[in-house]
Amino acid sequence: MDRIDSGQRIDIRGRVRAHCVRQVAIVRLAAPSDWQGELRAALAAQRRPRSMFDSGSDLRLFLESFAIFFTATMMFLL
């Protein structure tokens, strides 16, 4: 197996720094100009009270599952 010569070692710290600088520039370009307003609007929408029958509601999931079970049971009994 060949040994690595100390002159052949690559210092990757500069490459990592350059990559981080590019990533920060990409994120800054992709961010909206009024990012604080966007964040406040998103948080307000998330905190808004929801209905009991929204698509993510546990009650709705239970009622849909019960309806399917009830229908299947009635079909079996008929």
GROMACS elastic network, one bead per residue, 0.5 to 0.9 nm:
[ bonds ]
;  ai    aj funct       b0    kb
    4     7     6  0.83094   500
    4     8     6  0.66978   500
    4     9     6  0.73252   500
    5     8     6  0.53185   500
    5     9     6  0.69964   500
    6     9     6  0.55621   500
    7    10     6  0.83594   500
   11    14     6  0.70100   500
   11    15     6  0.80236   500
   12    15     6  0.50962   500
   12    16     6  0.61331   500
   12    17     6  0.86114   500
   13    16     6  0.51219   500
   13    17     6  0.61807   500
   13    18     6  0.86176   500
   14    17     6  0.51199   500
   14    18     6  0.61525   500
   14    19     6  0.85755   500
   15    18     6  0.51011   500
   15    19     6  0.61275   500
   15    20     6  0.86376   500
   16    19     6  0.50485   500
   16    20     6  0.61902   500
   16    21     6  0.86456   500
   17    20     6  0.50829   500
   17    21     6  0.62110   500
   17    22     6  0.86898   500
   18    21     6  0.50842   500
   18    22     6  0.62941   500
   18    23     6  0.87016   500
   19    22     6  0.51106   500
   19    23     6  0.62173   500
   19    24     6  0.87004   500
   20    23     6  0.50094   500
   20    24     6  0.61426   500
   20    25     6  0.85621   500
   21    24     6  0.52099   500
   21    25     6  0.62413   500
   21    26     6  0.87196   500
   22    25     6  0.51115   500
   22    26     6  0.62428   500
   22    27     6  0.87275   500
   23    26     6  0.50852   500
   23    27     6  0.62233   500
   23    28     6  0.86174   500
   24    27     6  0.51258   500
   24    28     6  0.61338   500
   24    29     6  0.86276   500
   25    28     6  0.51414   500
   25    29     6  0.62243   500
   25    30     6  0.86631   500
   26    29     6  0.51808   500
   26    30     6  0.61866   500
   26    31     6  0.86679   500
   27    30     6  0.50866   500
   27    31     6  0.60703   500
   28    31     6  0.52785   500
   28    32     6  0.83245   500
   29    32     6  0.79245   500
   29    33     6  0.89567   500
   31    34     6  0.83508   500
   31    35     6  0.66415   500
   32    35     6  0.51587   500
   32    36     6  0.88874   500
   32    38     6  0.76923   500
   33    36     6  0.86223   500
   34    37     6  0.54484   500
   34    38     6  0.63773   500
   34    39     6  0.87554   500
   35    39     6  0.60429   500
   35    40     6  0.85771   500
   36    39     6  0.50478   500
   36    40     6  0.61718   500
   36    41     6  0.85986   500
   37    40     6  0.50890   500
   37    41     6  0.61323   500
   37    42     6  0.85719   500
   38    41     6  0.51485   500
   38    42     6  0.61474   500
   38    43     6  0.86188   500
   39    42     6  0.51291   500
   39    43     6  0.61434   500
   39    44     6  0.85310   500
   40    43     6  0.51563   500
   40    44     6  0.60517   500
   40    45     6  0.85701   500
   41    44     6  0.50838   500
   41    45     6  0.61350   500
   41    46     6  0.85825   500
   42    45     6  0.51556   500
   42    46     6  0.61872   500
   42    47     6  0.86890   500
   43    46     6  0.50373   500
   43    47     6  0.61379   500
   43    48     6  0.85750   500
   44    47     6  0.51704   500
   44    48     6  0.61078   500
   45    48     6  0.52273   500
   45    49     6  0.87906   500
   46    49     6  0.83389   500
   47    50     6  0.86002   500
   50    53     6  0.82582   500
   50    54     6  0.68071   500
   50    57     6  0.87570   500
   51    54     6  0.55077   500
   51    57     6  0.81581   500
   52    57     6  0.62898   500
   52    58     6  0.83658   500
   52    59     6  0.67151   500
   52    60     6  0.72806   500
   53    56     6  0.79966   500
   53    57     6  0.59399   500
   53    58     6  0.83972   500
   53    59     6  0.67378   500
   53    60     6  0.51812   500
   53    61     6  0.87453   500
   54    57     6  0.53028   500
   54    58     6  0.88783   500
   54    59     6  0.88369   500
   54    60     6  0.70158   500
   55    58     6  0.86358   500
   55    60     6  0.69571   500
   55    61     6  0.80243   500
   56    59     6  0.88462   500
   56    60     6  0.76468   500
   56    61     6  0.78333   500
   57    60     6  0.53299   500
   57    61     6  0.64932   500
   57    62     6  0.87956   500
   58    61     6  0.50718   500
   58    62     6  0.61620   500
   58    63     6  0.86409   500
   59    62     6  0.50635   500
   59    63     6  0.61597   500
   59    64     6  0.86121   500
   60    63     6  0.50904   500
   60    64     6  0.61049   500
   60    65     6  0.85012   500
   61    64     6  0.52201   500
   61    65     6  0.61017   500
   61    66     6  0.85026   500
   62    65     6  0.51432   500
   62    66     6  0.60135   500
   62    67     6  0.85374   500
   63    66     6  0.50199   500
   63    67     6  0.60509   500
   63    68     6  0.86385   500
   64    67     6  0.50879   500
   64    68     6  0.62961   500
   64    69     6  0.86350   500
   65    68     6  0.52185   500
   65    69     6  0.61663   500
   65    70     6  0.85276   500
   66    69     6  0.50173   500
   66    70     6  0.59033   500
   66    71     6  0.84339   500
   67    70     6  0.50745   500
   67    71     6  0.60379   500
   67    72     6  0.85181   500
   68    71     6  0.51823   500
   68    72     6  0.61278   500
   68    73     6  0.85475   500
   69    72     6  0.51637   500
   69    73     6  0.60815   500
   69    74     6  0.86349   500
   70    73     6  0.50839   500
   70    74     6  0.61813   500
   70    75     6  0.86142   500
   71    74     6  0.51802   500
   71    75     6  0.61804   500
   71    76     6  0.86010   500
   72    75     6  0.51116   500
   72    76     6  0.61546   500
   72    77     6  0.86585   500
   73    76     6  0.50668   500
   73    77     6  0.61787   500
   73    78     6  0.86396   500
   74    77     6  0.50870   500
   74    78     6  0.61396   500
   75    78     6  0.52132   500
